[in-house]
Amino acid sequence: MCKQFLILLAIPTIAFGQSIGTQTNTDNFNRANETPLSGGGNWTSTTNRVDLISNQVTTAGTGSDREAVYAAWANGNDQYSQLKVTVSGTTAGAGFGVSVRSTTTGSTFNCYRVVLNSDGEYEVCKMVSSSCTSLRTGTLSYVAGTALGLSVLSTTLKVWYGGTQVGADITDSGIASGKPGIAYSSTLSVVPTGDDWDAGTTAAAATNKSKFFLFFGTLCHINFFER
C-alpha cells in the first residue's frame, strides 16, 4: 500500500545582532600632550580647542562649545563615532560626547552630536553654524568611562551607550556629509575627559527571514510473508 504526502518546511535564516557599525579608525590618545589634539594631522580642532592631556582628550576650558573632527576620515558619510566619556556637571544640554558628519571652519562647526552629563542626561543636536536644533533629550544610567556613541545611516541616527542602542531611531535629513569627531557642549563645572575613541562605517542590519521548502513524495508499506 502506498500513500502520497506533502511536507512544508520553514527554515529560518541566521539573524545577526544589532551593532553600532564596522570599526575602521581608532585613537587611544597614548602619546605626548597636544594642544590642540592633532595625532600627526589626523585631527582638526575648532578655535575653542579640544586638547590631549595625560593620554586623554579634554577641553581647553569649559565656557564654549567646541569640536574636534577626524580629518583623516575617508570612509563615506554613513558612519559612527564613539568615545569613553567621563564628565562632572549636571547642567541639562551640557556635556561631552561625539559627533558625526562634522565640518569645521574656525570656531564654527556643522554636525550631528550627542553629549552627556554626569546625571545621565543626554541631548542629540543638529548643529548648523554652531547653533543647536535639539532632536532628542533623554536620561540613561551614567557610568564614568563608558562608551557613548552616535551613528548615522542615510537619514537615521542612533544613540549608543555601552554598545547598546538608547531610545528609538531619530530621523533627520539636514546634514548629508562630513566626518566623525568629538564634541563638547558648554557649560560644565569641571573639564571632561574622554578615552579610546573609535569610528567606523554603518550599514543596514540583517533581518530575520525564513525560507520555505515543499517536498512531495510517496511512501509505500510492503508486507513480507514467510512460507
Secondary structure as a PSIPRED ss2 file (coil, helix, strand):
# PSIPRED VFORMAT (PSIPRED V4.0)

   1 M C   1.000  0.000  0.000
   2 C E   0.000  0.000  1.000
   3 K E   0.000  0.000  1.000
   4 Q E   0.000  0.000  1.000
   5 F E   0.000  0.000  1.000
   6 L E   0.000  0.000  1.000
   7 I E   0.000  0.000  1.000
   8 L E   0.000  0.000  1.000
   9 L E   0.000  0.000  1.000
  10 A E   0.000  0.000  1.000
  11 I E   0.000  0.000  1.000
  12 P E   0.000  0.000  1.000
  13 T C   1.000  0.000  0.000
  14 I C   1.000  0.000  0.000
  15 A C   1.000  0.000  0.000
  16 F C   1.000  0.000  0.000
  17 G C   1.000  0.000  0.000
  18 Q C   1.000  0.000  0.000
  19 S C   1.000  0.000  0.000
  20 I C   1.000  0.000  0.000
  21 G C   1.000  0.000  0.000
  22 T E   0.000  0.000  1.000
  23 Q E   0.000  0.000  1.000
  24 T E   0.000  0.000  1.000
  25 N E   0.000  0.000  1.000
  26 T E   0.000  0.000  1.000
  27 D E   0.000  0.000  1.000
  28 N C   1.000  0.000  0.000
  29 F C   1.000  0.000  0.000
  30 N C   1.000  0.000  0.000
  31 R C   1.000  0.000  0.000
  32 A C   1.000  0.000  0.000
  33 N C   1.000  0.000  0.000
  34 E E   0.000  0.000  1.000
  35 T C   1.000  0.000  0.000
  36 P C   1.000  0.000  0.000
  37 L C   1.000  0.000  0.000
  38 S C   1.000  0.000  0.000
  39 G C   1.000  0.000  0.000
  40 G C   1.000  0.000  0.000
  41 G C   1.000  0.000  0.000
  42 N C   1.000  0.000  0.000
  43 W E   0.000  0.000  1.000
  44 T E   0.000  0.000  1.000
  45 S E   0.000  0.000  1.000
  46 T C   1.000  0.000  0.000
  47 T C   1.000  0.000  0.000
  48 N C   1.000  0.000  0.000
  49 R C   1.000  0.000  0.000
  50 V E   0.000  0.000  1.000
  51 D E   0.000  0.000  1.000
  52 L E   0.000  0.000  1.000
  53 I E   0.000  0.000  1.000
  54 S C   1.000  0.000  0.000
  55 N C   1.000  0.000  0.000
  56 Q E   0.000  0.000  1.000
  57 V E   0.000  0.000  1.000
  58 T E   0.000  0.000  1.000
  59 T E   0.000  0.000  1.000
  60 A C   1.000  0.000  0.000
  61 G C   1.000  0.000  0.000
  62 T C   1.000  0.000  0.000
  63 G C   1.000  0.000  0.000
  64 S C   1.000  0.000  0.000
  65 D C   1.000  0.000  0.000
  66 R E   0.000  0.000  1.000
  67 E E   0.000  0.000  1.000
  68 A E   0.000  0.000  1.000
  69 V E   0.000  0.000  1.000
  70 Y E   0.000  0.000  1.000
  71 A C   1.000  0.000  0.000
  72 A C   1.000  0.000  0.000
  73 W C   1.000  0.000  0.000
  74 A C   1.000  0.000  0.000
  75 N C   1.000  0.000  0.000
  76 G C   1.000  0.000  0.000
  77 N C   1.000  0.000  0.000
  78 D C   1.000  0.000  0.000
  79 Q E   0.000  0.000  1.000
  80 Y E   0.000  0.000  1.000
  81 S E   0.000  0.000  1.000
  82 Q E   0.000  0.000  1.000
  83 L E   0.000  0.000  1.000
  84 K E   0.000  0.000  1.000
  85 V E   0.000  0.000  1.000
  86 T E   0.000  0.000  1.000
  87 V C   1.000  0.000  0.000
  88 S C   1.000  0.000  0.000
  89 G C   1.000  0.000  0.000
  90 T C   1.000  0.000  0.000
  91 T C   1.000  0.000  0.000
  92 A C   1.000  0.000  0.000
  93 G C   1.000  0.000  0.000
  94 A C   1.000  0.000  0.000
  95 G E   0.000  0.000  1.000
  96 F E   0.000  0.000  1.000
  97 G E   0.000  0.000  1.000
  98 V E   0.000  0.000  1.000
  99 S E   0.000  0.000  1.000
 100 V E   0.000  0.000  1.000
 101 R E   0.000  0.000  1.000
 102 S E   0.000  0.000  1.000
 103 T E   0.000  0.000  1.000
 104 T E   0.000  0.000  1.000
 105 T E   0.000  0.000  1.000
 106 G C   1.000  0.000  0.000
 107 S C   1.000  0.000  0.000
 108 T E   0.000  0.000  1.000
 109 F E   0.000  0.000  1.000
 110 N E   0.000  0.000  1.000
 111 C E   0.000  0.000  1.000
 112 Y E   0.000  0.000  1.000
 113 R E   0.000  0.000  1.000
 114 V E   0.000  0.000  1.000
 115 V E   0.000  0.000  1.000
 116 L E   0.000  0.000  1.000
 117 N C   1.000  0.000  0.000
 118 S C   1.000  0.000  0.000
 119 D C   1.000  0.000  0.000
 120 G C   1.000  0.000  0.000
 121 E E   0.000  0.000  1.000
 122 Y E   0.000  0.000  1.000
 123 E E   0.000  0.000  1.000
 124 V E   0.000  0.000  1.000
 125 C E   0.000  0.000  1.000
 126 K E   0.000  0.000  1.000
 127 M E   0.000  0.000  1.000
 128 V E   0.000  0.000  1.000
 129 S C   1.000  0.000  0.000
 130 S C   1.000  0.000  0.000
 131 S E   0.000  0.000  1.000
 132 C E   0.000  0.000  1.000
 133 T E   0.000  0.000  1.000
 134 S E   0.000  0.000  1.000
 135 L E   0.000  0.000  1.000
 136 R E   0.000  0.000  1.000
 137 T E   0.000  0.000  1.000
 138 G E   0.000  0.000  1.000
 139 T E   0.000  0.000  1.000
 140 L C   1.000  0.000  0.000
 141 S C   1.000  0.000  0.000
 142 Y C   1.000  0.000  0.000
 143 V C   1.000  0.000  0.000
 144 A C   1.000  0.000  0.000
 145 G C   1.000  0.000  0.000
 146 T E   0.000  0.000  1.000
 147 A E   0.000  0.000  1.000
 148 L E   0.000  0.000  1.000
 149 G E   0.000  0.000  1.000
 150 L E   0.000  0.000  1.000
 151 S E   0.000  0.000  1.000
 152 V E   0.000  0.000  1.000
 153 L E   0.000  0.000  1.000
 154 S C   1.000  0.000  0.000
 155 T C   1.000  0.000  0.000
 156 T E   0.000  0.000  1.000
 157 L E   0.000  0.000  1.000
 158 K E   0.000  0.000  1.000
 159 V E   0.000  0.000  1.000
 160 W E   0.000  0.000  1.000
 161 Y E   0.000  0.000  1.000
 162 G C   1.000  0.000  0.000
 163 G C   1.000  0.000  0.000
 164 T E   0.000  0.000  1.000
 165 Q E   0.000  0.000  1.000
 166 V E   0.000  0.000  1.000
 167 G E   0.000  0.000  1.000
 168 A E   0.000  0.000  1.000
 169 D E   0.000  0.000  1.000
 170 I E   0.000  0.000  1.000
 171 T E   0.000  0.000  1.000
 172 D C   1.000  0.000  0.000
 173 S C   1.000  0.000  0.000
 174 G C   1.000  0.000  0.000
 175 I C   1.000  0.000  0.000
 176 A C   1.000  0.000  0.000
 177 S C   1.000  0.000  0.000
 178 G C   1.000  0.000  0.000
 179 K E   0.000  0.000  1.000
 180 P E   0.000  0.000  1.000
 181 G E   0.000  0.000  1.000
 182 I E   0.000  0.000  1.000
 183 A E   0.000  0.000  1.000
 184 Y E   0.000  0.000  1.000
 185 S E   0.000  0.000  1.000
 186 S C   1.000  0.000  0.000
 187 T C   1.000  0.000  0.000
 188 L C   1.000  0.000  0.000
 189 S C   1.000  0.000  0.000
 190 V C   1.000  0.000  0.000
 191 V C   1.000  0.000  0.000
 192 P C   1.000  0.000  0.000
 193 T E   0.000  0.000  1.000
 194 G E   0.000  0.000  1.000
 195 D E   0.000  0.000  1.000
 196 D E   0.000  0.000  1.000
 197 W E   0.000  0.000  1.000
 198 D E   0.000  0.000  1.000
 199 A E   0.000  0.000  1.000
 200 G E   0.000  0.000  1.000
 201 T E   0.000  0.000  1.000
 202 T C   1.000  0.000  0.000
 203 A C   1.000  0.000  0.000
 204 A C   1.000  0.000  0.000
 205 A C   1.000  0.000  0.000
 206 A C   1.000  0.000  0.000
 207 T C   1.000  0.000  0.000
 208 N C   1.000  0.000  0.000
 209 K C   1.000  0.000  0.000
 210 S E   0.000  0.000  1.000
 211 K E   0.000  0.000  1.000
 212 F E   0.000  0.000  1.000
 213 F E   0.000  0.000  1.000
 214 L E   0.000  0.000  1.000
 215 F E   0.000  0.000  1.000
 216 F E   0.000  0.000  1.000
 217 G E   0.000  0.000  1.000
 218 T E   0.000  0.000  1.000
 219 L E   0.000  0.000  1.000
 220 C E   0.000  0.000  1.000
 221 H C   1.000  0.000  0.000
 222 I C   1.000  0.000  0.000
 223 N C   1.000  0.000  0.000
 224 F C   1.000  0.000  0.000
 225 F C   1.000  0.000  0.000
 226 E C   1.000  0.000  0.000
 227 R C   1.000  0.000  0.000
